[in-house]
Structures are given as C-alpha cells and as structure tokens.
Amino acid sequence: MQGQGDVEDMGNREAAEQGRGTGPGRSRLFVAVLGVPRFLVDGKPVSFRSRKAEGLLVRLCLTGDGRLSREMAANLFWQDSSEHHSRSSLRQTLLILRRALEDAGFDGLDSDKMNIRLDLGRVTMDLEELGIEGGEVPARLLIEKRLSERLFEGGEMLAEPFHNWLRLRRQQFHDQLRGLLEPMVRLDSGNWKRMEQAAVALLNLDPTHEPACRAFITARAVQGDYTGALRAYEDLWNVLEDEFDTQPSNETQSLIVDIKLGKFSDWLRRERMRLAEDAAQRAPAATAGVRVAGERPAAAVQHVNPVIVVDQILQITEADQDIRLAKVFRHDLISRLVRFREWSVADEVTEELSRSAAPIYRVSISAMRAERSVSYSVTVKNSRTNAYVWGRNSAVDIGELFARQSMLVAEIAMAMNVNISAERLANMSRIPDASLDQYDRLLMGQRLHYTWKIEDSHQAEAILARLIEDNPRFGPAYSSLAQIINSRHIVFPGQAQTTETLERSAGLARMALALDPFDSRGYLCAAWTLALQRRFEQAEAQHRQALELNDNDPWTALSAAHGLAYYGHRKEALAIAYRHRENGLLTSPLHWSYFVGITCLCGDHAASIAAFRYLSDGYLGVEAWYVAALALTGEKDEARAQALHLKQRVTDRWVLRQPPDDADIARWIGNCFPISSPRTWDEIHEGLSSAGIVLPADLAPEGASRP
C-alpha cells in the first residue's frame, strides 16, 4: 500500500508534468488545494508572502469562470474595514499575486476597475485527479482520511467571511465525492473489488456512512474474510457510540447476526431478491421509454425526491402553555428537516401535490405534558399506500426535548429509506443553544410581523432585538430580524427603506451566517439585503449559494429563483419555478406569490395570470405583477381596472398620514422590485405604464431604454 510520502511524490511528479508550458507566454499554473496549498508554474514552486493572496488565488480557481468582482473579493477578507482600507488592501494583495506569478512566467491573472480574472484554461488543480475514470477509485481517496475537510488547509484562519465560504466549499466537495462513490457500493453493482474500494473511500470521508460499511462487510464476507467484516462492524459501532451516542441500524445489525450464525449466503440471496423486486417495480417506468421507429424519444424518467408534510400537533390538553410548546416543537422539527436536500417539506397535501409522482409521507405527532416532562407519539405514514411505515412513543424531560430532534430526523429519514450518516446528521441538524422560552419568543416575533399592523411589526422587532441581547448565539433570531427589516417597506406601503436600516439588516444577516453557514435560508436573507442595496453581483452570488445548499426546499428554491429573475436569468429561474409546480410543491400562498413574480419577470405572462388565482390576499406587490402581465398579454382594460384596485388597496394600507398620489404608489412599487436586468425593467415598465402606473426613472437599471 502506498504511504503518505508516496502520494505527495506522485502529486509532485504530476504537477511537474501538467505544469510544463506550451510556449512563450503560455506557462501553466498548477494549484494543489488539498492539504497545505502549493502553487507551481511550469513545475517550479511559487511562494507568496501573504496568506490572503493564496486565499484569493484559490477562490479564483474555484469559481466557475475564474472571475470575481473587486467588491466581493474585498468583502471576503476585509469586510469589517472601511471601504478605502479594504480596496487598498485588495490592491496590495493583487500586486503581490501578480508580481510573484509573472516573475515565475505566468501572466494569466488580470484585473480592471471592476473585476479580477484568472485564465482557468491555463490552470490545473489537484482536484482533477479525483475523478472516477474507468470505474477505478483514486488512490488518494483510499489512503487519506476526511480529505474534504483538508480543502485549503489553514484557510479558516484568514477571515470569517472566507472561512464561511470555505466551510461550504468543503461540504460541497464532500457531497460531490459521495455522489461519485455511493452508486459503486450498491450490491447490484456486481464488482466486489470496486465495491470494497468505494466503501473504503466513503468510510475515509465519513466513518459513520452505514451503507458503505455494509458494502465493505459484504465484500469481505464474499471473499471469506469474516474477521475483517466483523472488525469493520466493531469500528462502526465504536465511532457511533463514542461520538454520536447511537448504534448501527437494524439493517446493519441483521447482516452481522447472519454472518455470526453462518447464514451470510442466505442474507445475500435475500438482498439480491429484494433488489430484483425493486428493479421489477421500476420496469414499467423504464419500458415507457421504448418507442417504435419514427417516434420521438421519451424523456428519461427522473428520480423524484419524497415530500414530507408535518401535520399540526394533536394535543391532549388545551392549556396555553401546552399549545405554545406544541408550536415550538413542530417549528423546530420543520426547521431541521428543510436543511436536507434528500427530500422536500410541504405545508400541506394539495391537489397538485397529490397528482405529482413524488412519494408523500405525513408525520403526525400527538403530545401530552405532565409538569416538567412531555409524552409524545410520532408516526410516519406513506400517503400513497396509506401504510404506516414507522412509529415511536417517547417520554422526555422538557429540557431534553430539542436534543432529541436530530434523532427524530434520522428516524423519519430511515422510514423513507433515505440514508443520512450520523456525522452528516450532526453537522446539518445542529441544536441552537436556546431555551423553550427563547424559541417561543422567536415564533411570536415572526407571527406579529405578519399581522399586517405596523405597530405589531415594531413590537416584533423589539422582541427579537431583546432575544439577541439575551442569547447572542441564537442564529435564527438574527435572520428573522433581518427578514423583518428587509420586508417592512413591502408589507407596509409608505414605510421608507433607508441606507441605515439596510446596513443594520446586512450586519444581522452576516452574523446569522457566521453562526450557521449551512442555513440556506440565511443566505436568502443576505441575498435580499444586498439586492435592496443594489449590490446585485453579490446578491446573485448569495442566491446561488442558497440554491447549492438546498434546491429541494420550495421556499429556498423559489425565493432564489425570484432573485435570478430580477437579474435577468430567465431560463434558469423559469426551470426552477416549473419544476416545483410540476412536482406539486407550490403548497402555500408564499410559493404561489413567488411563482407569479418569476413567470411575469421571465415573460410567461399567461402562466403568471393563471397562477394569480391561487392568491386571495397578502403581499400587494404580487398584484403589480398581475397588472403588468394582463397589460403585456393585451388585456389592457382589465389591467387598468386591476391597477385602480391596486392603487386603492395601497392607499388603504398606507402608513403615512399624508395619503399617497399616483407617483408615491409607483415609487413604492418600484422600490419593492430590485430589478437589475434592463430588458426585464423595460417590459415591466411598459406593462405597468399602459395600465396607468409609471415607475420612476431614477430606479431604472443602467442600460434600460425606458427610464
């Protein structure tokens, strides 16, 4: 077996081979980001006298196009400095990078007043060596432990924003490797050697990955190495018990029992039969793709993630305190479930969701409180078959209630045949250090803001501000308060959005992400703050980060798609909106509000008009989309009538003493919509203008022809 030194020597040889230039001025840069970073130009080491210079270069290497705006780069390392200091520091860092690279013969780094660019066509990275080619698992994955955690080792010391970005990149890298390796550990893959190698690689990445452990045990048992199989099980048991206070699943324990009883061949036969039955059940879908000559090929059958609906908790008593406890318990469970992209969480089972192909699971909870303890029962029911697939009765002290939630998430996942390793569950379902009272205050603040009363919104702000003072480590309080600040001018027409309030919101969003950089909804909060500040490039980056974290959460995906629609990415935004509609995941007025806005912004005005019927009241801005869509489809009279109705509703809700005129209403609408795409602005401007609502010229993005 190769040792660590052999791997490093191999990496150096490959770096030298890959880094040889192809002619004058065409030197190549090799970047090793796994472990302590190394940089070579044409095989010769290059050093920088600045760790931030290394971090900036790695950040450029890991972008899709090698481009980064100066503003984003400055915020990555000098977010808390003045604008003058951050720009000056960035110039100095770029100078260090450029001089060192050019002295070594590499001239692929360039910049102008707005952007920094790296010619990725002349860059090779060690990450490229980890691709699965010819079914072979790369040697490095078989040797090194937790390789994904060693991406740009030491980079976490540079600056908090960079550290947050790095943590996300490490998680994404980890998920990419899992995606490559997990299909190779399936029992029906038929290649025992490859299965064993893939299992070793997965266990090196995550020692709690049970399917990988079962695959390794199976591969060793097939080869007659029962001792090695049992040793692997013992290792899994120890790490689960020591680090996560849990045990291997029943499926894994049953395999070990059969091995110890000499019945491994029976277990293997049963597993093969089960896999064959599963394949037979999928066969009708597969044969749907068979066609006769001349027919258009059918679309490939796509995997559809399961959908979870958490019912309202059934309480045995009706005491106010018990009702509050039930609401907090349900809210906390949902907030954990929405963090995983293996499923979607819906508010209810709508007609559209019932017609979709998605498996639907209903989680029902009943609870009874007795002094300082809670007894509760949880069941998971497959709504397609009406079969109960899992259930549990528990009694816990109230103080331990939230600590049990991550285990409940794991059990729900198991009931749906979705594997989540203990380590990933712990990372993605962190328990905020907050009391029941603090959770209750969080929900109260969120609820008060959406009573549509300005005094309640200010009370909500005060509640959340005090909550942050009482518990500065409670991340959801920061993001909830930022959401209130961001949306107040939209919910309450006439309420001004100022530079100061947006700066406050930006600070709250940054703190929320610093406390929990894996919260996709926290990135949405940061993105909308940046969009309202007209910092569109950074806003788009945050919206895309939210999508990368979890594009199966309807709120995350639709909110991010709405942002992309504002920025002019029509095809991409529409694809997200249509996918959620087709999968039946538009299950709340908020979802339909996003859908109306996305389709209107992206030019599908007929879909926008049709979707508006799902809304009866709420966010007035949605009516502006409806007005524009009507006008742009030729329904001018209806658009004007609807515009008059909208103006009256805005006037009725106006929070200032002086009633608004048409110009005030148009400015309010324009301030609700942070549009950066000139084409989109022109279309919306045309539609609203023809209905009698003329958006102010000073809000038009640069390049718009209808200011």
Secondary structure as GFF3:
##gff-version 3
##sequence-region A 1 707
A	DSSP	alpha_helix	4	19	.	.	.	ID=ss1
A	DSSP	beta_strand	29	32	.	.	.	ID=ss2
A	DSSP	beta_strand	38	41	.	.	.	ID=ss3
A	DSSP	beta_strand	44	45	.	.	.	ID=ss4
A	DSSP	alpha_helix	51	61	.	.	.	ID=ss5
A	DSSP	beta_strand	67	69	.	.	.	ID=ss6
A	DSSP	alpha_helix	70	78	.	.	.	ID=ss7
A	DSSP	alpha_helix	83	103	.	.	.	ID=ss8
A	DSSP	beta_strand	109	111	.	.	.	ID=ss9
A	DSSP	beta_strand	115	118	.	.	.	ID=ss10
A	DSSP	three_ten_helix	120	122	.	.	.	ID=ss11
A	DSSP	beta_strand	123	125	.	.	.	ID=ss12
A	DSSP	three_ten_helix	126	130	.	.	.	ID=ss13
A	DSSP	alpha_helix	139	143	.	.	.	ID=ss14
A	DSSP	three_ten_helix	147	150	.	.	.	ID=ss15
A	DSSP	three_ten_helix	155	157	.	.	.	ID=ss16
A	DSSP	alpha_helix	160	181	.	.	.	ID=ss17
A	DSSP	three_ten_helix	182	185	.	.	.	ID=ss18
A	DSSP	three_ten_helix	187	189	.	.	.	ID=ss19
A	DSSP	alpha_helix	192	205	.	.	.	ID=ss20
A	DSSP	alpha_helix	210	222	.	.	.	ID=ss21
A	DSSP	alpha_helix	226	244	.	.	.	ID=ss22
A	DSSP	alpha_helix	250	260	.	.	.	ID=ss23
A	DSSP	alpha_helix	264	287	.	.	.	ID=ss24
A	DSSP	beta_strand	307	310	.	.	.	ID=ss25
A	DSSP	beta_strand	314	315	.	.	.	ID=ss26
A	DSSP	alpha_helix	320	337	.	.	.	ID=ss27
A	DSSP	beta_strand	344	346	.	.	.	ID=ss28
A	DSSP	alpha_helix	351	355	.	.	.	ID=ss29
A	DSSP	beta_strand	360	370	.	.	.	ID=ss30
A	DSSP	beta_strand	373	382	.	.	.	ID=ss31
A	DSSP	beta_strand	387	397	.	.	.	ID=ss32
A	DSSP	three_ten_helix	398	400	.	.	.	ID=ss33
A	DSSP	three_ten_helix	402	404	.	.	.	ID=ss34
A	DSSP	alpha_helix	405	415	.	.	.	ID=ss35
A	DSSP	alpha_helix	422	428	.	.	.	ID=ss36
A	DSSP	alpha_helix	436	449	.	.	.	ID=ss37
A	DSSP	alpha_helix	454	470	.	.	.	ID=ss38
A	DSSP	alpha_helix	475	491	.	.	.	ID=ss39
A	DSSP	alpha_helix	499	515	.	.	.	ID=ss40
A	DSSP	alpha_helix	520	532	.	.	.	ID=ss41
A	DSSP	alpha_helix	536	549	.	.	.	ID=ss42
A	DSSP	alpha_helix	554	566	.	.	.	ID=ss43
A	DSSP	alpha_helix	570	582	.	.	.	ID=ss44
A	DSSP	alpha_helix	589	601	.	.	.	ID=ss45
A	DSSP	alpha_helix	605	611	.	.	.	ID=ss46
A	DSSP	three_ten_helix	612	614	.	.	.	ID=ss47
A	DSSP	alpha_helix	621	632	.	.	.	ID=ss48
A	DSSP	alpha_helix	636	653	.	.	.	ID=ss49
A	DSSP	alpha_helix	662	672	.	.	.	ID=ss50
A	DSSP	alpha_helix	678	690	.	.	.	ID=ss51
A	DSSP	three_ten_helix	697	699	.	.	.	ID=ss52
###
